[in-house]
Amino acid sequence: AYELGFLSAQEEILREDRDTLVHYEELARARYASGVGLEQAVIKLQAEITRDENRLLDLANRRAALASALDALRDRPAGGMSPGIVLPDGPPPLSTLDLAALRAAAVENRPEVARSRAMIAAAGVGGELAQKEFRPDLTVGLGYTLVGKRQDAPGRAMPPQGNGDDILGVTLGVNLPVWRERLEAGVVEATARETAAEEELRSTLAGIDQSLGELAARLPLLDEQLALFTGLLSTQAEEALRSAEAAYAAGSAGALDLLDAERVLLEVRVGTARMRADSLIARARLEGALAAPLASLSSGVDR
């Protein structure tokens, strides 16, 4: 969504730039018609206007492809994404990032880690059960049956021996593990499952370390770049354009000088939007690596 917001911001900047160039082209044509300006300046401005038109078409193609991909990820029909997504303002800079605290939070919150640990525990229990299959099984049973006395006439006249005596039964059985190949295969399978689960956990933790290490290094740099674009670079580009416009109005500068100043401002404005989007995307990736929003973390992130 942040990338779509950047494309919307870039489109707005390009439309404003195109309108500005159209105004400059009208001024250049008027000067050329009066014999003051150069035809080269008019042609150059017209070419830049055409370039802006082509860039706008390219942005429309990129936005359509990105919106379709995002609709698919959200399991929504094509065209469900709003075309007017606005790029949020740049987030406040992060002063410090405690990598150890971030890793601890990620290990605690990531469901992949919990899943791998549960699989390791289950495989360990399975291995213990497989080892116990090598032990003989001893079965002991005890039965007790209540027997009533005979109530029929012959039974009362001549009761049988033990008439009415209850029955007590004891059973004893031993199951010997003679199919050792099958039992050994069970142990090998349980060990392989535990090894695979441990490898999955190791891979997950390595991925967490890689993501956090990259983002912890990039985020401060992105904050510095964004501050540079929104501060000094924007001020210098705007002042340069105002100076070029004043010189053009006074006749001491040509339309090409005006165009150069406008190109610099365009690059700075697009670069500022790009830095804002990159900073927001990096923060979203950090929250994904942590499996928790940054606002919910009490340690590891200082604003």
C-alpha positions as CSV (number, residue, x, y, z in Angstrom):
1,A,0.0,0.0,0.0
2,Y,2.9,2.4,0.7
3,E,4.3,1.7,-2.8
4,L,0.8,2.6,-4.2
5,G,0.9,5.8,-2.1
6,F,4.3,6.7,-3.5
7,L,3.0,6.2,-7.1
8,S,0.1,8.5,-6.3
9,A,2.4,11.1,-4.8
10,Q,4.7,10.9,-7.8
11,E,1.7,11.2,-10.2
12,E,0.6,14.4,-8.4
13,I,4.2,15.8,-8.6
14,L,4.5,15.0,-12.3
15,R,1.1,16.6,-13.1
16,E,2.2,19.8,-11.3
17,D,5.5,19.7,-13.1
18,R,3.8,19.3,-16.5
19,D,1.5,22.2,-15.8
20,T,4.6,24.3,-14.8
21,L,6.4,23.3,-18.0
22,V,3.3,24.2,-20.1
23,H,3.4,27.6,-18.6
24,Y,7.2,28.0,-19.3
25,E,6.6,26.7,-22.9
26,E,4.0,29.4,-23.4
27,L,6.5,32.1,-22.2
28,A,9.3,30.7,-24.3
29,R,7.1,30.7,-27.4
30,A,6.0,34.3,-26.8
31,R,9.7,35.4,-26.4
32,Y,10.6,33.4,-29.5
33,A,7.8,35.1,-31.5
34,S,9.0,38.5,-30.4
35,G,12.6,37.7,-31.5
36,V,14.0,37.5,-28.0
37,G,14.1,33.8,-27.2
38,L,15.5,30.8,-28.9
39,E,13.6,28.1,-30.8
40,Q,15.8,25.5,-29.1
41,A,14.3,26.4,-25.7
42,V,10.7,25.9,-27.0
43,I,11.5,22.5,-28.5
44,K,13.3,21.4,-25.3
45,L,10.4,22.4,-23.1
46,Q,8.0,20.6,-25.4
47,A,10.1,17.5,-25.3
48,E,10.1,17.6,-21.4
49,I,6.3,18.0,-21.4
50,T,6.1,14.9,-23.6
51,R,8.4,13.0,-21.2
52,D,6.1,13.9,-18.3
53,E,3.1,12.6,-20.3
54,N,5.0,9.3,-20.9
55,R,6.0,9.1,-17.2
56,L,2.3,9.5,-16.2
57,L,1.3,6.6,-18.5
58,D,4.1,4.5,-17.1
59,L,2.9,5.2,-13.6
60,A,-0.6,4.2,-14.5
61,N,0.6,0.9,-15.8
62,R,2.7,0.3,-12.7
63,R,-0.1,1.2,-10.4
64,A,-2.6,-1.1,-12.2
65,A,-0.2,-4.0,-11.9
66,L,0.6,-3.3,-8.2
67,A,-3.1,-2.8,-7.3
68,S,-4.0,-6.2,-9.0
69,A,-1.2,-8.0,-7.0
70,L,-2.4,-6.4,-3.8
71,D,-6.0,-7.4,-4.5
72,A,-4.8,-11.0,-5.0
73,L,-2.9,-11.0,-1.7
74,R,-6.0,-9.7,0.1
75,D,-8.2,-12.3,-1.7
76,R,-10.4,-9.5,-3.1
77,P,-11.8,-9.1,-6.6
78,A,-9.7,-7.0,-9.1
79,G,-10.5,-3.4,-8.9
80,G,-11.3,-3.4,-5.2
81,M,-8.3,-1.2,-4.3
82,S,-9.1,2.4,-4.0
83,P,-7.1,4.4,-6.6
84,G,-6.7,7.4,-4.3
85,I,-4.3,6.0,-1.7
86,V,-2.4,8.9,-0.1
87,L,1.2,8.4,1.0
88,P,1.4,9.2,4.8
89,D,3.7,11.8,6.1
90,G,7.2,10.7,7.0
91,P,7.3,8.8,10.4
92,P,9.2,10.2,13.3
93,P,12.9,9.1,13.4
94,L,14.0,6.3,15.6
95,S,16.8,7.4,17.8
96,T,18.1,4.0,18.8
97,L,17.5,0.4,18.0
98,D,18.5,-2.2,20.6
99,L,19.2,-5.3,18.4
100,A,19.3,-7.7,21.3
101,A,15.9,-6.5,22.6
102,L,14.4,-6.6,19.1
103,R,15.6,-10.2,18.6
104,A,14.2,-11.3,22.0
105,A,10.8,-9.7,21.0
106,A,10.9,-11.4,17.6
107,V,11.7,-14.8,19.1
108,E,8.9,-14.4,21.6
109,N,6.3,-13.3,19.1
110,R,7.1,-15.1,15.9
111,P,4.7,-18.1,15.4
112,E,7.3,-19.9,13.3
113,V,9.6,-20.1,16.3
114,A,6.8,-21.4,18.6
115,R,5.9,-24.0,15.9
116,S,9.5,-25.2,15.5
117,R,9.9,-25.5,19.3
118,A,6.6,-27.4,19.6
119,M,7.7,-29.8,16.8
120,I,11.1,-30.3,18.6
121,A,9.3,-31.2,21.8
122,A,6.9,-33.5,20.0
123,A,9.7,-35.2,18.2
124,G,11.6,-35.6,21.5
125,V,8.6,-37.3,23.1
126,G,8.2,-39.5,20.1
127,G,11.9,-40.5,20.4
128,E,11.4,-41.4,24.0
129,L,8.4,-43.5,23.2
130,A,10.3,-45.3,20.4
131,Q,13.1,-46.1,22.8
132,K,10.6,-47.6,25.3
133,E,9.4,-50.0,22.6
134,F,12.6,-52.0,23.2
135,R,11.5,-52.8,26.7
136,P,9.4,-55.9,27.4
137,D,5.7,-55.2,28.1
138,L,4.5,-56.9,31.3
139,T,0.7,-57.3,31.6
140,V,-0.9,-58.1,34.9
141,G,-4.7,-58.7,35.3
142,L,-6.9,-59.3,38.2
143,G,-10.6,-60.4,37.9
144,Y,-13.2,-61.0,40.5
145,T,-16.6,-62.5,39.7
146,L,-19.6,-62.6,42.1
147,V,-21.4,-66.0,42.0
148,G,-24.8,-66.4,43.6
149,K,-26.0,-69.7,45.1
150,R,-28.3,-71.9,43.1
151,Q,-32.0,-71.2,43.9
152,D,-33.6,-74.0,41.9
153,A,-35.0,-77.1,43.7
154,P,-32.3,-79.6,42.7
155,G,-29.6,-77.1,43.5
156,R,-31.1,-76.5,46.9
157,A,-31.5,-80.2,47.5
158,M,-28.0,-81.2,46.3
159,P,-25.9,-78.0,46.1
160,P,-22.7,-78.5,44.1
161,Q,-19.3,-78.1,45.5
162,G,-18.3,-74.4,46.0
163,N,-21.9,-73.3,45.5
164,G,-22.1,-69.5,45.8
165,D,-18.3,-69.1,46.1
166,D,-17.0,-66.0,44.2
167,I,-14.3,-66.4,41.6
168,L,-10.9,-64.6,41.8
169,G,-8.7,-64.7,38.7
170,V,-5.2,-63.5,38.1
171,T,-3.5,-63.2,34.6
172,L,0.1,-62.5,33.8
173,G,1.5,-61.8,30.3
174,V,4.9,-60.8,28.9
175,N,5.4,-59.2,25.4
176,L,9.0,-59.5,24.2
177,P,10.3,-57.0,21.6
178,V,11.5,-59.5,19.0
179,W,11.0,-57.3,15.9
180,R,14.0,-55.1,16.5
181,E,14.3,-53.9,12.9
182,R,10.9,-52.3,13.0
183,L,11.6,-50.8,16.4
184,E,14.9,-49.4,15.3
185,A,13.2,-47.8,12.3
186,G,10.8,-46.0,14.6
187,V,13.8,-44.6,16.6
188,V,15.5,-43.4,13.4
189,E,12.3,-41.8,12.2
190,A,11.8,-39.9,15.5
191,T,15.4,-38.8,15.5
192,A,15.1,-37.5,11.9
193,R,11.9,-35.6,12.8
194,E,13.7,-33.9,15.8
195,T,16.7,-33.1,13.6
196,A,14.5,-31.6,10.9
197,A,12.6,-29.5,13.5
198,E,15.9,-28.2,15.0
199,E,17.1,-27.3,11.5
200,E,13.9,-25.4,10.8
201,L,14.2,-23.5,14.1
202,R,17.9,-22.7,13.3
203,S,16.8,-21.4,9.8
204,T,14.0,-19.3,11.3
205,L,16.3,-17.7,13.8
206,A,18.9,-17.0,11.2
207,G,16.3,-15.3,9.0
208,I,15.2,-13.2,12.0
209,D,18.8,-12.2,12.6
210,Q,19.3,-11.3,9.0
211,S,16.1,-9.2,8.8
212,L,16.7,-7.4,12.0
213,G,20.4,-6.7,11.2
214,E,19.5,-5.3,7.8
215,L,16.6,-3.1,9.1
216,A,18.4,-1.9,12.2
217,A,21.2,-0.6,9.9
218,R,18.9,0.8,7.2
219,L,16.3,2.6,9.3
220,P,18.6,5.3,10.7
221,L,20.1,5.9,7.3
222,L,16.7,6.3,5.8
223,D,15.7,8.7,8.5
224,E,18.9,10.8,7.8
225,Q,18.1,10.8,4.0
226,L,14.5,11.8,4.6
227,A,15.6,14.7,6.9
228,L,18.1,15.8,4.2
229,F,15.5,15.7,1.4
230,T,12.8,17.5,3.5
231,G,15.2,20.0,4.9
232,L,18.3,21.3,3.0
233,L,17.7,19.8,-0.4
234,S,14.1,21.0,-0.7
235,T,15.0,24.5,0.5
236,Q,17.9,24.8,-1.9
237,A,15.9,23.5,-4.9
238,E,13.0,25.9,-4.2
239,E,15.4,28.8,-3.8
240,A,17.2,27.9,-7.0
241,L,14.0,27.9,-9.0
242,R,12.8,31.2,-7.6
243,S,16.2,32.7,-8.5
244,A,16.0,31.3,-12.0
245,E,12.4,32.6,-12.4
246,A,13.5,36.1,-11.3
247,A,16.5,36.0,-13.6
248,Y,14.3,34.9,-16.5
249,A,11.8,37.6,-15.8
250,A,14.7,40.1,-15.8
251,G,16.0,38.8,-19.1
252,S,19.4,37.7,-17.6
253,A,18.6,34.0,-17.9
254,G,17.1,31.8,-20.6
255,A,14.3,29.2,-20.7
256,L,16.9,26.4,-20.5
257,D,18.2,27.8,-17.2
258,L,14.6,27.8,-15.9
259,L,14.1,24.3,-17.1
260,D,17.3,23.1,-15.3
261,A,16.1,24.5,-12.1
262,E,12.7,23.0,-12.5
263,R,14.3,19.6,-13.2
264,V,16.3,19.8,-10.0
265,L,13.2,20.6,-8.0
266,L,11.3,17.7,-9.6
267,E,14.1,15.3,-8.7
268,V,14.1,16.5,-5.1
269,R,10.3,16.3,-4.7
270,V,10.2,12.7,-6.2
271,G,13.2,11.8,-4.1
272,T,11.4,13.1,-0.9
273,A,8.3,11.0,-1.7
274,R,10.6,8.0,-2.4
275,M,12.4,8.4,1.0
276,R,9.0,8.7,2.8
277,A,7.8,5.5,1.2
278,D,11.0,3.6,1.8
279,S,11.1,4.6,5.4
280,L,7.5,3.5,5.9
281,I,8.1,0.2,4.1
282,A,11.2,-0.5,6.2
283,R,9.2,0.1,9.4
284,A,6.5,-2.2,8.1
285,R,9.1,-4.9,7.4
286,L,10.5,-4.4,10.9
287,E,7.1,-4.9,12.4
288,G,6.7,-8.0,10.3
289,A,10.0,-9.4,11.5
290,L,9.0,-8.7,15.1
291,A,5.4,-10.0,14.6
292,A,4.2,-6.9,16.6
293,P,3.6,-3.2,16.0
294,L,6.5,-0.9,17.1
295,A,4.1,1.0,19.3
296,S,3.5,-2.1,21.4
297,L,7.2,-2.6,22.2
298,S,8.3,-1.2,25.5
299,S,12.0,-1.8,24.8
300,G,14.3,-2.1,21.9
301,V,12.9,0.9,20.1
302,D,13.4,4.5,21.3
303,R,11.6,7.2,19.4
